[in-house]
Each structure stands twice: as structure tokens, then as C-alpha cells.
Amino acid sequence: MSTRDVGCCLTIAGSDSCAGAGLQADLKTFMAHNIHGLSVVTVVTSQNSLGVQRVFGMPRIAVEGQLKSIIQDFTKDIDGIKIGVIFNEEIITAIASKLNEFRVARDDVPIILDPVIISSSGAVLLQPEATAQMVQNLTPIVTLVTPNIPEAVYLLKYFSVEQTINNIDQMKSAAKELQKHLKCKHVMIKGGHLSSSNASSPDVLYDGVDDKHHVFESEKISKNFTKTVDGLSISNWHGTGCTMSSAITCYMAKGVSVSEAVKLSKQYVRDAMENSYHIGGSKTTAQLNHNAQNKKFNL
Ligand code: PXL
């Protein structure tokens, strides 16, 4: 971290036209943490509160061009990097080659990958044939990978590990197994999809450097947990995964340990959910409030 009092993080992610997820969620999260956000666009999605209608991947040259401009000018400024939607082989190749260049000068910068595979409405955000490229060239240079349960199951299956994840013990073994195969430093599995009857949503971190598990318990942040927002019974908060991984990026950029960063980011997401509001046609989806800390200044 430099002596300036504003941090600087980069998000390499997809654009969400309703600005609840993707790079828009990342930039809001960065700003709420007093961090200047840089952004590289990988895909442009057409979406609204009802779902994702279209996904347009950027050409490789466009991703490379953005990263080249950022690296040329901001290499010494960047404190953390978050990666979201990476979509296809050519985009992953561009990201991996440019980040390898960046890492020659800055191998101290934490890189957090949220392995987004499919949107809640079913749109493909990682083409199946691109998984190989991701695990060969990208995850080995990543500090922390943050799958949710379906993503963890999908990735384990790619490595021929057939595992169901229904409880904390299975989350623990899955996180450790994934860390070994993905060759990243740490894996954190988000428990929002855990099909348990209780209201707990545990996240499990496997710290591959210290060979240690950390379990973070909290009230459920998931589809089964409903809350009344603006008179509607809300069961879905769009962009919680993006927000959590970008909040972790902020805390790690500030020099906080990976386990402390996960704990703090859970609280940030919780506050944004508690203060959420409703727009658009969906009767079950609310928007995260990234301004929760400043609510008292609202007019
Ligand atoms: O929430 C995952 C996600 C990330 N990034 C973009 C998305 C979505 C889900 O729809 O559209 C751009």
C-alpha cells in the first residue's frame, strides 16, 4: 500500500446493465472502501431485474488493449485485483498473459478470482470448453478463488472428483481439494446455496499456505432467506457474490489477512443486504445498498 490515503484496485469483469452485479458492483464496493477503481471489461451483458437476456464477449484484442493501458500507467499503484466473468478461452488467454507481465514487477498484489459460471437466470458466463484454460493458466497465479457451492461442484467434477456438498465438513474437504487442483493459494466456498433447513449460511475458507480451515457462520444470505423490502418478500439479492469477492479484494489490498478479509467482507455484504431497496419488475429481487454506512446522510 502506498502513502496516498486512497487505495487502488482493478476489476477485470463483465458489465451488468442493471448495475447490481459485475464490474458495477465491484466499483461501488471499491468506492465504499475508499479505493479508486480501475476496470477492464470482459463481456457486456444485457440484463434487468428479470434476468440476463444477452451476453457479448469482448474480442481478445479489446481485453489485451485495456490491460496494456492499465499496466503501462498504473502498475505501481495497484493494491489488489478482482477477476469476475472471464467467459471464453481468448479472454482468459489475454488476461493470463497480461497478468503474468504485471506480476514480473508486482508479485505482491493479491488477485481474487470469482469463478462465475452461470447467472441465476441460466445465462452461460463461462463457456464449458474454457474451464481447461482457466485452470491451466489463470488459477495458478491467483491468491484466492471464491466459488459458490454449484461452482465448487462443477470445478471438482472437472477434476473428476464427484462430490456433493451438503454440510460444513463437505465444504471443508471440497475447499482443500479444489486448492490442490486449482494451484491457487486459498479457496473460499460460499455457503449461500447450502440445502440445509436452518438459517445459517456458512462460508468455508481453506488457507493453503497455513494448511488451515476457517468457518464463518452467519444468518443465511441466500434464496431461502426472505426479508421484506419496500413491502415485497425478497429472496434474492443480485450481485452478492461479486460484492463479496470485491470487498475481500479491498481488505486484502489494505494488507489484511485472508481470513480477516473474508470476515469483514461478510459484514459488508450483510449491511448492504439489510439496507437493500427494490427497483424493476422482479417481485423477489432487491438491490444491494453500497451506501449503507452513509445512510444517515440520506436526504
Ligand atoms: O453474479 C454473477 C455475475 C457476474 N457478472 C456479471 C453478471 C453476473 C450474473 O448475472 O451478469 C456481469
Residues whose N, C-alpha, C, O or C-beta is under 5 A from the ligand:
A	BS01	PXL	G14 S15 D16 A21 G22 T45 G84 V85 V116 S119 G239
